[in-house]
Amino acid sequence: MPLYDCRQIATLVSQLGGDRHTAAARLAKVQRDGSAGLVDTGRHARLLRSLGVSPHGLASGQYDRHLAAQRATAGGSAGPKK
């Protein structure tokens, strides 16, 4: 399953109209659960759904344009971690 940085997911939630700060707070537990701050679309599916993000959609590229916008803004690589 693809892995995404918690900051990417919080930003994605914001791009989708949700509250970035609430998402970041909820994603903080991922950083504490031994996941090294990386969101796994399978392992963290329930959390993603509760934030309004489809785990399947994330893994299948449904949000690629949002992630590309993050890359363009940050000048970095906002995509799945290998």
All heavy atoms as a GROMACS GRO file, in nm:
protein
  599
    1MET      N    1   0.084  -0.118   0.000
    1MET     CA    2   0.000   0.000   0.000
    1MET      C    3   0.089   0.125   0.000
    1MET      O    4   0.191   0.127   0.066
    1MET     CB    5  -0.088   0.004   0.124
    1MET     CG    6  -0.194  -0.101   0.130
    1MET     SD    7  -0.329  -0.054   0.024
    1MET     CE    8  -0.414  -0.208   0.015
    2PRO      N    9   0.047   0.228  -0.072
    2PRO     CA   10   0.124   0.352  -0.072
    2PRO      C   11   0.124   0.418   0.066
    2PRO      O   12   0.030   0.404   0.144
    2PRO     CB   13   0.049   0.441  -0.172
    2PRO     CG   14  -0.035   0.350  -0.252
    2PRO     CD   15  -0.065   0.233  -0.164
    3LEU      N   16   0.231   0.488   0.093
    3LEU     CA   17   0.246   0.562   0.218
    3LEU      C   18   0.252   0.711   0.187
    3LEU      O   19   0.317   0.753   0.091
    3LEU     CB   20   0.374   0.520   0.290
    3LEU     CG   21   0.386   0.373   0.328
    3LEU    CD1   22   0.525   0.343   0.383
    3LEU    CD2   23   0.279   0.334   0.427
    4TYR      N   24   0.187   0.790   0.271
    4TYR     CA   25   0.182   0.935   0.253
    4TYR      C   26   0.220   1.003   0.384
    4TYR      O   27   0.182   0.958   0.491
    4TYR     CB   28   0.042   0.982   0.211
    4TYR     CG   29   0.002   0.929   0.076
    4TYR    CD1   30  -0.055   0.803   0.064
    4TYR    CD2   31   0.023   1.004  -0.038
    4TYR    CE1   32  -0.090   0.753  -0.061
    4TYR    CE2   33  -0.012   0.954  -0.163
    4TYR     CZ   34  -0.068   0.829  -0.174
    4TYR     OH   35  -0.102   0.779  -0.297
    5ASP      N   36   0.292   1.112   0.374
    5ASP     CA   37   0.330   1.191   0.490
    5ASP      C   38   0.204   1.252   0.552
    5ASP      O   39   0.113   1.295   0.480
    5ASP     CB   40   0.427   1.301   0.446
    5ASP     CG   41   0.479   1.381   0.562
    5ASP    OD1   42   0.578   1.338   0.622
    5ASP    OD2   43   0.418   1.485   0.593
    6CYS      N   44   0.200   1.257   0.684
    6CYS     CA   45   0.085   1.315   0.755
    6CYS      C   46   0.056   1.457   0.709
    6CYS      O   47  -0.061   1.497   0.698
    6CYS     CB   48   0.109   1.314   0.906
    6CYS     SG   49   0.100   1.150   0.979
    7ARG      N   50   0.159   1.535   0.682
    7ARG     CA   51   0.138   1.673   0.637
    7ARG      C   52   0.068   1.677   0.502
    7ARG      O   53  -0.015   1.764   0.477
    7ARG     CB   54   0.271   1.747   0.630
    7ARG     CG   55   0.332   1.769   0.769
    7ARG     CD   56   0.471   1.823   0.757
    7ARG     NE   57   0.550   1.722   0.684
    7ARG     CZ   58   0.680   1.706   0.694
    7ARG    NH1   59   0.750   1.787   0.769
    7ARG    NH2   60   0.743   1.611   0.628
    8GLN      N   61   0.102   1.580   0.414
    8GLN     CA   62   0.035   1.573   0.284
    8GLN      C   63  -0.115   1.548   0.302
    8GLN      O   64  -0.197   1.610   0.234
    8GLN     CB   65   0.092   1.459   0.201
    8GLN     CG   66   0.232   1.479   0.151
    8GLN     CD   67   0.278   1.354   0.080
    8GLN    OE1   68   0.308   1.255   0.145
    8GLN    NE2   69   0.282   1.360  -0.050
    9ILE      N   70  -0.147   1.458   0.393
    9ILE     CA   71  -0.287   1.424   0.414
    9ILE      C   72  -0.362   1.541   0.476
    9ILE      O   73  -0.473   1.574   0.434
    9ILE     CB   74  -0.301   1.297   0.501
    9ILE    CG1   75  -0.231   1.178   0.435
    9ILE    CG2   76  -0.448   1.267   0.530
    9ILE    CD1   77  -0.284   1.141   0.297
   10ALA      N   78  -0.301   1.608   0.572
   10ALA     CA   79  -0.365   1.725   0.633
   10ALA      C   80  -0.390   1.833   0.529
   10ALA      O   81  -0.497   1.896   0.526
   10ALA     CB   82  -0.280   1.779   0.748
   11THR      N   83  -0.293   1.854   0.441
   11THR     CA   84  -0.310   1.953   0.334
   11THR      C   85  -0.417   1.909   0.236
   11THR      O   86  -0.498   1.990   0.191
   11THR     CB   87  -0.176   1.978   0.262
   11THR    OG1   88  -0.081   2.025   0.358
   11THR    CG2   89  -0.190   2.079   0.151
   12LEU      N   90  -0.420   1.780   0.204
   12LEU     CA   91  -0.523   1.727   0.115
   12LEU      C   92  -0.662   1.750   0.174
   12LEU      O   93  -0.754   1.792   0.104
   12LEU     CB   94  -0.500   1.577   0.091
   12LEU     CG   95  -0.605   1.506   0.005
   12LEU    CD1   96  -0.613   1.567  -0.134
   12LEU    CD2   97  -0.574   1.358  -0.003
   13VAL      N   98  -0.677   1.724   0.303
   13VAL     CA   99  -0.806   1.748   0.370
   13VAL      C  100  -0.847   1.893   0.351
   13VAL      O  101  -0.962   1.924   0.318
   13VAL     CB  102  -0.799   1.709   0.519
   13VAL    CG1  103  -0.920   1.758   0.595
   13VAL    CG2  104  -0.784   1.558   0.534
   14SER      N  105  -0.752   1.984   0.368
   14SER     CA  106  -0.780   2.127   0.349
   14SER      C  107  -0.820   2.156   0.205
   14SER      O  108  -0.914   2.231   0.179
   14SER     CB  109  -0.657   2.208   0.388
   14SER     OG  110  -0.677   2.344   0.361
   15GLN      N  111  -0.749   2.097   0.111
   15GLN     CA  112  -0.781   2.118  -0.031
   15GLN      C  113  -0.921   2.068  -0.064
   15GLN      O  114  -0.985   2.120  -0.156
   15GLN     CB  115  -0.678   2.046  -0.120
   15GLN     CG  116  -0.542   2.109  -0.118
   15GLN     CD  117  -0.438   2.022  -0.189
   15GLN    OE1  118  -0.434   1.901  -0.169
   15GLN    NE2  119  -0.355   2.086  -0.270
   16LEU      N  120  -0.967   1.968   0.010
   16LEU     CA  121  -1.099   1.911  -0.014
   16LEU      C  122  -1.208   1.985   0.064
   16LEU      O  123  -1.324   1.946   0.061
   16LEU     CB  124  -1.100   1.763   0.023
   16LEU     CG  125  -1.008   1.674  -0.060
   16LEU    CD1  126  -1.004   1.533  -0.003
   16LEU    CD2  127  -1.050   1.673  -0.206
   17GLY      N  128  -1.170   2.090   0.137
   17GLY     CA  129  -1.266   2.172   0.209
   17GLY      C  130  -1.277   2.143   0.357
   17GLY      O  131  -1.358   2.203   0.427
   18GLY      N  132  -1.193   2.054   0.408
   18GLY     CA  133  -1.194   2.022   0.551
   18GLY      C  134  -1.100   2.112   0.629
   18GLY      O  135  -1.034   2.200   0.573
   19ASP      N  136  -1.095   2.091   0.757
   19ASP     CA  137  -1.011   2.170   0.846
   19ASP      C  138  -0.874   2.106   0.861
   19ASP      O  139  -0.861   1.997   0.916
   19ASP     CB  140  -1.078   2.184   0.983
   19ASP     CG  141  -1.001   2.276   1.075
   19ASP    OD1  142  -0.892   2.236   1.121
   19ASP    OD2  143  -1.049   2.387   1.100
   20ARG      N  144  -0.772   2.175   0.813
   20ARG     CA  145  -0.636   2.122   0.815
   20ARG      C  146  -0.586   2.098   0.957
   20ARG      O  147  -0.520   1.998   0.985
   20ARG     CB  148  -0.543   2.220   0.743
   20ARG     CG  149  -0.401   2.170   0.731
   20ARG     CD  150  -0.310   2.275   0.667
   20ARG     NE  151  -0.185   2.220   0.622
   20ARG     CZ  152  -0.090   2.176   0.702
   20ARG    NH1  153  -0.107   2.175   0.832
   20ARG    NH2  154   0.023   2.127   0.653
   21HIS      N  155  -0.618   2.189   1.048
   21HIS     CA  156  -0.568   2.177   1.186
   21HIS      C  157  -0.632   2.059   1.259
   21HIS      O  158  -0.565   1.987   1.332
   21HIS     CB  159  -0.589   2.308   1.262
   21HIS     CG  160  -0.513   2.422   1.201
   21HIS    ND1  161  -0.377   2.430   1.206
   21HIS    CD2  162  -0.555   2.530   1.131
   21HIS    CE1  163  -0.337   2.539   1.142
   21HIS    NE2  164  -0.442   2.601   1.095
   22THR      N  165  -0.760   2.038   1.236
   22THR     CA  166  -0.827   1.922   1.294
   22THR      C  167  -0.767   1.793   1.238
   22THR      O  168  -0.740   1.698   1.312
   22THR     CB  169  -0.979   1.926   1.266
   22THR    OG1  170  -1.032   2.045   1.324
   22THR    CG2  171  -1.049   1.805   1.322
   23ALA      N  172  -0.745   1.792   1.107
   23ALA     CA  173  -0.685   1.674   1.044
   23ALA      C  174  -0.546   1.648   1.099
   23ALA      O  175  -0.511   1.534   1.131
   23ALA     CB  176  -0.679   1.694   0.892
   24ALA      N  177  -0.466   1.754   1.113
   24ALA     CA  178  -0.330   1.738   1.167
   24ALA      C  179  -0.333   1.682   1.308
   24ALA      O  180  -0.252   1.595   1.343
   24ALA     CB  181  -0.257   1.872   1.162
   25ALA      N  182  -0.428   1.729   1.388
   25ALA     CA  183  -0.440   1.679   1.525
   25ALA      C  184  -0.477   1.531   1.526
   25ALA      O  185  -0.422   1.453   1.604
   25ALA     CB  186  -0.543   1.761   1.602
   26ARG      N  187  -0.568   1.492   1.439
   26ARG     CA  188  -0.611   1.351   1.433
   26ARG      C  189  -0.500   1.264   1.376
   26ARG      O  190  -0.487   1.148   1.413
   26ARG     CB  191  -0.736   1.339   1.349
   26ARG     CG  192  -0.847   1.426   1.401
   26ARG     CD  193  -0.980   1.368   1.434
   26ARG     NE  194  -1.005   1.231   1.418
   26ARG     CZ  195  -1.095   1.181   1.333
   26ARG    NH1  196  -1.162   1.261   1.253
   26ARG    NH2  197  -1.117   1.052   1.329
   27LEU      N  198  -0.420   1.320   1.286
   27LEU     CA  199  -0.311   1.244   1.225
   27LEU      C  200  -0.190   1.232   1.318
   27LEU      O  201  -0.102   1.150   1.294
   27LEU     CB  202  -0.269   1.309   1.093
   27LEU     CG  203  -0.369   1.292   0.979
   27LEU    CD1  204  -0.343   1.395   0.870
   27LEU    CD2  205  -0.364   1.151   0.923
   28ALA      N  206  -0.187   1.313   1.422
   28ALA     CA  207  -0.073   1.309   1.515
   28ALA      C  208  -0.055   1.171   1.576
   28ALA      O  209   0.058   1.129   1.604
   28ALA     CB  210  -0.090   1.414   1.625
   29LYS      N  211  -0.163   1.096   1.592
   29LYS     CA  212  -0.151   0.962   1.650
   29LYS      C  213  -0.074   0.869   1.557
   29LYS      O  214  -0.010   0.776   1.603
   29LYS     CB  215  -0.287   0.905   1.685
   29LYS     CG  216  -0.369   0.856   1.570
   29LYS     CD  217  -0.496   0.789   1.620
   29LYS     CE  218  -0.560   0.710   1.507
   29LYS     NZ  219  -0.668   0.628   1.552
   30VAL      N  220  -0.076   0.895   1.427
   30VAL     CA  221   0.001   0.814   1.332
   30VAL      C  222   0.150   0.830   1.360
   30VAL      O  223   0.226   0.735   1.349
   30VAL     CB  224  -0.033   0.853   1.186
   30VAL    CG1  225   0.059   0.783   1.088
   30VAL    CG2  226  -0.178   0.821   1.156
   31GLN      N  227   0.189   0.950   1.400
   31GLN     CA  228   0.330   0.974   1.430
   31GLN      C  229   0.372   0.904   1.558
   31GLN      O  230   0.488   0.876   1.578
   31GLN     CB  231   0.356   1.124   1.439
   31GLN     CG  232   0.334   1.193   1.306
   31GLN     CD  233   0.359   1.341   1.311
   31GLN    OE1  234   0.383   1.398   1.416
   31GLN    NE2  235   0.354   1.405   1.196
   32ARG      N  236   0.275   0.874   1.644
   32ARG     CA  237   0.307   0.808   1.771
   32ARG      C  238   0.290   0.657   1.766
   32ARG      O  239   0.328   0.589   1.860
   32ARG     CB  240   0.217   0.864   1.882
   32ARG     CG  241   0.240   1.011   1.911
   32ARG     CD  242   0.162   1.057   2.033
   32ARG     NE  243   0.019   1.032   2.024
   32ARG     CZ  244  -0.072   1.120   1.985
   32ARG    NH1  245  -0.035   1.240   1.948
   32ARG    NH2  246  -0.200   1.087   1.981
   33ASP      N  247   0.229   0.603   1.661
   33ASP     CA  248   0.199   0.460   1.660
   33ASP      C  249   0.305   0.373   1.592
   33ASP      O  250   0.279   0.259   1.559
   33ASP     CB  251   0.061   0.432   1.601
   33ASP     CG  252   0.056   0.443   1.449
   33ASP    OD1  253   0.156   0.474   1.386
   33ASP    OD2  254  -0.054   0.418   1.394
   34GLY      N  255   0.422   0.428   1.572
   34GLY     CA  256   0.530   0.351   1.511
   34GLY      C  257   0.529   0.353   1.359
   34GLY      O  258   0.602   0.278   1.296
   35SER      N  259   0.448   0.438   1.301
   35SER     CA  260   0.438   0.447   1.155
   35SER      C  261   0.534   0.550   1.095
   35SER      O  262   0.527   0.578   0.977
   35SER     CB  263   0.295   0.481   1.113
   35SER     OG  264   0.206   0.383   1.155
   36ALA      N  265   0.617   0.608   1.178
   36ALA     CA  266   0.715   0.707   1.133
   36ALA      C  267   0.649   0.826   1.065
   36ALA      O  268   0.707   0.889   0.978
   36ALA     CB  269   0.819   0.644   1.042
   37GLY      N  270   0.525   0.857   1.105
   37GLY     CA  271   0.456   0.972   1.047
   37GLY      C  272   0.404   0.948   0.908
   37GLY      O  273   0.367   1.042   0.838
   38LEU      N  274   0.402   0.822   0.864
   38LEU     CA  275   0.353   0.790   0.731
   38LEU      C  276   0.218   0.722   0.740
   38LEU      O  277   0.198   0.629   0.818
   38LEU     CB  278   0.452   0.699   0.657
   38LEU     CG  279   0.589   0.761   0.632
   38LEU    CD1  280   0.681   0.659   0.566
   38LEU    CD2  281   0.578   0.885   0.545
   39VAL      N  282   0.125   0.770   0.658
   39VAL     CA  283  -0.011   0.716   0.655
   39VAL      C  284  -0.016   0.606   0.549
   39VAL      O  285   0.016   0.629   0.433
   39VAL     CB  286  -0.113   0.827   0.622
   39VAL    CG1  287  -0.253   0.771   0.611
   39VAL    CG2  288  -0.107   0.938   0.727
   40ASP      N  289  -0.055   0.488   0.591
   40ASP     CA  290  -0.071   0.373   0.503
   40ASP      C  291  -0.219   0.367   0.465
   40ASP      O  292  -0.305   0.363   0.553
   40ASP     CB  293  -0.029   0.247   0.578
   40ASP     CG  294  -0.041   0.122   0.495
   40ASP    OD1  295  -0.149   0.097   0.439
   40ASP    OD2  296   0.058   0.047   0.488
   41THR      N  297  -0.249   0.364   0.336
   41THR     CA  298  -0.388   0.367   0.291
   41THR      C  299  -0.467   0.245   0.339
   41THR      O  300  -0.589   0.252   0.351
   41THR     CB  301  -0.400   0.380   0.138
   41THR    OG1  302  -0.328   0.273   0.076
   41THR    CG2  303  -0.346   0.513   0.090
   42GLY      N  304  -0.401   0.136   0.367
   42GLY     CA  305  -0.468   0.017   0.420
   42GLY      C  306  -0.480   0.021   0.571
   42GLY      O  307  -0.589   0.010   0.627
   43ARG      N  308  -0.369   0.039   0.637
   43ARG     CA  309  -0.365   0.037   0.783
   43ARG      C  310  -0.445   0.150   0.846
   43ARG      O  311  -0.506   0.135   0.952
   43ARG     CB  312  -0.219   0.044   0.828
   43ARG     CG  313  -0.201   0.043   0.977
   43ARG     CD  314  -0.055   0.039   1.011
   43ARG     NE  315  -0.037   0.046   1.156
   43ARG     CZ  316   0.078   0.068   1.215
   43ARG    NH1  317   0.187   0.083   1.144
   43ARG    NH2  318   0.085   0.074   1.346
   44HIS      N  319  -0.445   0.266   0.781
   44HIS     CA  320  -0.511   0.385   0.836
   44HIS      C  321  -0.639   0.422   0.759
   44HIS      O  322  -0.681   0.538   0.759
   44HIS     CB  323  -0.413   0.503   0.836
   44HIS     CG  324  -0.291   0.477   0.916
   44HIS    ND1  325  -0.167   0.456   0.857
   44HIS    CD2  326  -0.273   0.463   1.050
   44HIS    CE1  327  -0.078   0.433   0.953
   44HIS    NE2  328  -0.139   0.436   1.070
   45ALA      N  329  -0.701   0.322   0.696
   45ALA     CA  330  -0.820   0.347   0.613
   45ALA      C  331  -0.933   0.412   0.691
   45ALA      O  332  -0.996   0.507   0.643
   45ALA     CB  333  -0.867   0.216   0.549
   46ARG      N  334  -0.959   0.365   0.811
   46ARG     CA  335  -1.069   0.422   0.890
   46ARG      C  336  -1.043   0.569   0.921
   46ARG      O  337  -1.133   0.653   0.910
   46ARG     CB  338  -1.086   0.343   1.020
   46ARG     CG  339  -1.201   0.395   1.105
   46ARG     CD  340  -1.222   0.311   1.227
   46ARG     NE  341  -1.272   0.181   1.184
   46ARG     CZ  342  -1.283   0.075   1.262
   46ARG    NH1  343  -1.248   0.083   1.387
   46ARG    NH2  344  -1.330  -0.038   1.216
   47LEU      N  345  -0.921   0.601   0.959
   47LEU     CA  346  -0.885   0.740   0.989
   47LEU      C  347  -0.901   0.827   0.864
   47LEU      O  348  -0.959   0.936   0.870
   47LEU     CB  349  -0.742   0.748   1.042
   47LEU     CG  350  -0.686   0.887   1.065
   47LEU    CD1  351  -0.769   0.964   1.168
   47LEU    CD2  352  -0.541   0.878   1.111
   48LEU      N  353  -0.851   0.778   0.750
   48LEU     CA  354  -0.864   0.854   0.627
   48LEU      C  355  -1.011   0.881   0.594
   48LEU      O  356  -1.049   0.994   0.561
   48LEU     CB  357  -0.797   0.780   0.511
   48LEU     CG  358  -0.645   0.781   0.512
   48LEU    CD1  359  -0.589   0.679   0.414
   48LEU    CD2  360  -0.591   0.920   0.482
   49ARG      N  361  -1.094   0.778   0.604
   49ARG     CA  362  -1.237   0.796   0.575
   49ARG      C  363  -1.299   0.898   0.669
   49ARG      O  364  -1.382   0.980   0.628
   49ARG     CB  365  -1.311   0.663   0.584
   49ARG     CG  366  -1.293   0.576   0.460
   49ARG     CD  367  -1.389   0.459   0.457
   49ARG     NE  368  -1.366   0.365   0.565
   49ARG     CZ  369  -1.278   0.265   0.562
   49ARG    NH1  370  -1.204   0.246   0.453
   49ARG    NH2  371  -1.263   0.184   0.665
   50SER      N  372  -1.259   0.895   0.796
   50SER     CA  373  -1.317   0.990   0.892
   50SER      C  374  -1.277   1.134   0.859
   50SER      O  375  -1.345   1.228   0.900
   50SER     CB  376  -1.275   0.954   1.035
   50SER     OG  377  -1.140   0.989   1.059
   51LEU      N  378  -1.168   1.151   0.785
   51LEU     CA  379  -1.122   1.284   0.744
   51LEU      C  380  -1.179   1.325   0.608
   51LEU      O  381  -1.149   1.433   0.558
   51LEU     CB  382  -0.969   1.288   0.739
   51LEU     CG  383  -0.898   1.269   0.872
   51LEU    CD1  384  -0.748   1.252   0.851
   51LEU    CD2  385  -0.927   1.385   0.966
   52GLY      N  386  -1.258   1.236   0.547
   52GLY     CA  387  -1.318   1.267   0.418
   52GLY      C  388  -1.232   1.229   0.299
   52GLY      O  389  -1.255   1.277   0.188
   53VAL      N  390  -1.133   1.143   0.322
   53VAL     CA  391  -1.043   1.100   0.215
   53VAL      C  392  -1.068   0.951   0.190
   53VAL      O  393  -1.062   0.870   0.283
   53VAL     CB  394  -0.895   1.123   0.254
   53VAL    CG1  395  -0.801   1.069   0.147
   53VAL    CG2  396  -0.869   1.271   0.278
   54SER      N  397  -1.092   0.915   0.066
   54SER     CA  398  -1.113   0.775   0.031
   54SER      C  399  -0.977   0.705   0.023
   54SER      O  400  -0.892   0.743  -0.058
   54SER     CB  401  -1.182   0.765  -0.105
   54SER     OG  402  -1.168   0.636  -0.159
   55PRO      N  403  -0.954   0.603   0.106
   55PRO     CA  404  -0.826   0.530   0.099
   55PRO      C  405  -0.804   0.470  -0.040
   55PRO      O  406  -0.694   0.478  -0.094
   55PRO     CB  407  -0.840   0.420   0.204
   55PRO     CG  408  -0.948   0.466   0.295
   55PRO     CD  409  -1.040   0.551   0.212
   56HIS      N  410  -0.909   0.412  -0.097
   56HIS     CA  411  -0.897   0.354  -0.231
   56HIS      C  412  -0.868   0.464  -0.334
   56HIS      O  413  -0.784   0.447  -0.422
   56HIS     CB  414  -1.024   0.278  -0.269
   56HIS     CG  415  -1.021   0.226  -0.408
   56HIS    ND1  416  -0.943   0.119  -0.446
   56HIS    CD2  417  -1.084   0.269  -0.520
   56HIS    CE1  418  -0.959   0.098  -0.576
   56HIS    NE2  419  -1.045   0.188  -0.623
   57GLY      N  420  -0.939   0.575  -0.321
   57GLY     CA  421  -0.915   0.686  -0.413
   57GLY      C  422  -0.774   0.740  -0.403
   57GLY      O  423  -0.711   0.773  -0.504
   58LEU      N  424  -0.723   0.747  -0.282
   58LEU     CA  425  -0.585   0.795  -0.262
   58LEU      C  426  -0.487   0.699  -0.327
   58LEU      O  427  -0.396   0.741  -0.401
   58LEU     CB  428  -0.558   0.809  -0.112
   58LEU     CG  429  -0.426   0.871  -0.071
   58LEU    CD1  430  -0.412   1.013  -0.126
   58LEU    CD2  431  -0.415   0.874   0.082
   59ALA      N  432  -0.505   0.568  -0.304
   59ALA     CA  433  -0.414   0.468  -0.360
   59ALA      C  434  -0.425   0.458  -0.512
   59ALA      O  435  -0.326   0.428  -0.579
   59ALA     CB  436  -0.442   0.332  -0.296
   60SER      N  437  -0.544   0.486  -0.567
   60SER     CA  438  -0.565   0.469  -0.710
   60SER      C  439  -0.540   0.596  -0.792
   60SER      O  440  -0.552   0.594  -0.914
   60SER     CB  441  -0.706   0.418  -0.738
   60SER     OG  442  -0.802   0.517  -0.707
   61GLY      N  443  -0.506   0.706  -0.727
   61GLY     CA  444  -0.472   0.827  -0.800
   61GLY      C  445  -0.582   0.930  -0.810
   61GLY      O  446  -0.567   1.032  -0.879
   62GLN      N  447  -0.694   0.909  -0.742
   62GLN     CA  448  -0.806   1.002  -0.748
   62GLN      C  449  -0.766   1.144  -0.704
   62GLN      O  450  -0.823   1.242  -0.751
   62GLN     CB  451  -0.920   0.951  -0.661
   62GLN     CG  452  -1.039   1.041  -0.652
   62GLN     CD  453  -1.148   0.983  -0.563
   62GLN    OE1  454  -1.155   0.863  -0.541
   62GLN    NE2  455  -1.234   1.069  -0.511
   63TYR      N  456  -0.669   1.153  -0.613
   63TYR     CA  457  -0.630   1.283  -0.559
   63TYR      C  458  -0.497   1.333  -0.616
   63TYR      O  459  -0.438   1.426  -0.563
   63TYR     CB  460  -0.619   1.273  -0.406
   63TYR     CG  461  -0.748   1.229  -0.340
   63TYR    CD1  462  -0.761   1.103  -0.286
   63TYR    CD2  463  -0.858   1.316  -0.332
   63TYR    CE1  464  -0.879   1.062  -0.226
   63TYR    CE2  465  -0.976   1.275  -0.272
   63TYR     CZ  466  -0.986   1.148  -0.220
   63TYR     OH  467  -1.103   1.108  -0.160
   64ASP      N  468  -0.454   1.274  -0.727
   64ASP     CA  469  -0.324   1.312  -0.784
   64ASP      C  470  -0.313   1.460  -0.817
   64ASP      O  471  -0.208   1.520  -0.798
   64ASP     CB  472  -0.292   1.229  -0.908
   64ASP     CG  473  -0.244   1.089  -0.875
   64ASP    OD1  474  -0.227   1.057  -0.755
   64ASP    OD2  475  -0.224   1.010  -0.969
   65ARG      N  476  -0.421   1.520  -0.864
   65ARG     CA  477  -0.410   1.663  -0.899
   65ARG      C  478  -0.390   1.748  -0.774
   65ARG      O  479  -0.320   1.849  -0.776
   65ARG     CB  480  -0.529   1.712  -0.980
   65ARG     CG  481  -0.660   1.715  -0.908
   65ARG     CD  482  -0.774   1.758  -1.003
   65ARG     NE  483  -0.901   1.747  -0.938
   65ARG     CZ  484  -0.961   1.850  -0.878
   65ARG    NH1  485  -0.906   1.969  -0.877
   65ARG    NH2  486  -1.078   1.832  -0.819
   66HIS      N  487  -0.449   1.707  -0.662
   66HIS     CA  488  -0.428   1.778  -0.536
   66HIS      C  489  -0.284   1.761  -0.489
   66HIS      O  490  -0.221   1.857  -0.443
   66HIS     CB  491  -0.525   1.727  -0.429
   66HIS     CG  492  -0.667   1.752  -0.461
   66HIS    ND1  493  -0.725   1.877  -0.455
   66HIS    CD2  494  -0.765   1.668  -0.500
   66HIS    CE1  495  -0.852   1.868  -0.490
   66HIS    NE2  496  -0.879   1.743  -0.517
   67LEU      N  497  -0.233   1.639  -0.500
   67LEU     CA  498  -0.094   1.614  -0.459
   67LEU      C  499   0.003   1.688  -0.550
   67LEU      O  500   0.105   1.738  -0.505
   67LEU     CB  501  -0.067   1.464  -0.456
   67LEU     CG  502  -0.150   1.385  -0.354
   67LEU    CD1  503  -0.126   1.235  -0.371
   67LEU    CD2  504  -0.122   1.429  -0.212
   68ALA      N  505  -0.029   1.695  -0.678
   68ALA     CA  506   0.055   1.769  -0.773
   68ALA      C  507   0.057   1.918  -0.737
   68ALA      O  508   0.161   1.983  -0.747
   68ALA     CB  509   0.006   1.749  -0.916
   69ALA      N  510  -0.058   1.971  -0.696
   69ALA     CA  511  -0.063   2.111  -0.654
   69ALA      C  512   0.024   2.134  -0.532
   69ALA      O  513   0.090   2.238  -0.520
   69ALA     CB  514  -0.207   2.153  -0.625
   70GLN      N  515   0.029   2.036  -0.442
   70GLN     CA  516   0.117   2.046  -0.325
   70GLN      C  517   0.263   2.049  -0.370
   70GLN      O  518   0.342   2.127  -0.318
   70GLN     CB  519   0.096   1.928  -0.230
   70GLN     CG  520  -0.035   1.930  -0.157
   70GLN     CD  521  -0.050   1.813  -0.063
   70GLN    OE1  522   0.049   1.764  -0.008
   70GLN    NE2  523  -0.172   1.768  -0.041
   71ARG      N  524   0.297   1.964  -0.467
   71ARG     CA  525   0.435   1.961  -0.518
   71ARG      C  526   0.472   2.095  -0.580
   71ARG      O  527   0.581   2.146  -0.558
   71ARG     CB  528   0.451   1.850  -0.622
   71ARG     CG  529   0.476   1.715  -0.566
   71ARG     CD  530   0.522   1.617  -0.673
   71ARG     NE  531   0.424   1.599  -0.780
   71ARG     CZ  532   0.322   1.515  -0.776
   71ARG    NH1  533   0.301   1.442  -0.670
   71ARG    NH2  534   0.239   1.507  -0.877
   72ALA      N  535   0.380   2.150  -0.657
   72ALA     CA  536   0.407   2.277  -0.725
   72ALA      C  537   0.426   2.390  -0.625
   72ALA      O  538   0.512   2.475  -0.642
   72ALA     CB  539   0.293   2.310  -0.821
   73THR      N  540   0.347   2.389  -0.519
   73THR     CA  541   0.355   2.493  -0.417
   73THR      C  542   0.481   2.478  -0.332
   73THR      O  543   0.550   2.575  -0.304
   73THR     CB  544   0.231   2.489  -0.326
   73THR    OG1  545   0.116   2.506  -0.407
   73THR    CG2  546   0.235   2.598  -0.223
   74ALA      N  547   0.510   2.354  -0.294
   74ALA     CA  548   0.623   2.328  -0.204
   74ALA      C  549   0.755   2.314  -0.277
   74ALA      O  550   0.860   2.323  -0.216
   74ALA     CB  551   0.596   2.203  -0.121
   75GLY      N  552   0.748   2.284  -0.405
   75GLY     CA  553   0.870   2.262  -0.480
   75GLY      C  554   0.935   2.129  -0.445
   75GLY      O  555   1.048   2.103  -0.479
   76GLY      N  556   0.862   2.043  -0.376
   76GLY     CA  557   0.915   1.913  -0.335
   76GLY      C  558   0.838   1.801  -0.398
   76GLY      O  559   0.774   1.818  -0.501
   77SER      N  560   0.843   1.685  -0.337
   77SER     CA  561   0.770   1.571  -0.392
   77SER      C  562   0.658   1.533  -0.298
   77SER      O  563   0.681   1.474  -0.194
   77SER     CB  564   0.863   1.453  -0.416
   77SER     OG  565   0.903   1.395  -0.295
   78ALA      N  566   0.538   1.571  -0.332
   78ALA     CA  567   0.420   1.535  -0.254
   78ALA      C  568   0.350   1.420  -0.324
   78ALA      O  569   0.264   1.440  -0.406
   78ALA     CB  570   0.327   1.655  -0.240
   79GLY      N  571   0.393   1.304  -0.297
   79GLY     CA  572   0.334   1.185  -0.355
   79GLY      C  573   0.360   1.070  -0.262
   79GLY      O  574   0.411   1.087  -0.153
   80PRO      N  575   0.324   0.951  -0.306
   80PRO     CA  576   0.346   0.838  -0.218
   80PRO      C  577   0.493   0.817  -0.188
   80PRO      O  578   0.578   0.838  -0.274
   80PRO     CB  579   0.288   0.720  -0.294
   80PRO     CG  580   0.242   0.770  -0.425
   80PRO     CD  581   0.264   0.917  -0.430
   81LYS      N  582   0.521   0.776  -0.068
   81LYS     CA  583   0.658   0.742  -0.029
   81LYS      C  584   0.679   0.596  -0.062
   81LYS      O  585   0.592   0.514  -0.047
   81LYS     CB  586   0.679   0.764   0.122
   81LYS     CG  587   0.640   0.901   0.170
   81LYS     CD  588   0.733   1.005   0.121
   81LYS     CE  589   0.692   1.142   0.177
   81LYS     NZ  590   0.766   1.249   0.121
   82LYS      N  591   0.796   0.562  -0.109
   82LYS     CA  592   0.827   0.423  -0.143
   82LYS      C  593   0.895   0.354  -0.029
   82LYS      O  594   0.963   0.405   0.049
   82LYS     CB  595   0.917   0.417  -0.267
   82LYS     CG  596   0.857   0.489  -0.387
   82LYS     CD  597   0.751   0.407  -0.449
   82LYS     CE  598   0.696   0.484  -0.567
   82LYS     NZ  599   0.597   0.440  -0.639
   0.00000   0.00000   0.00000
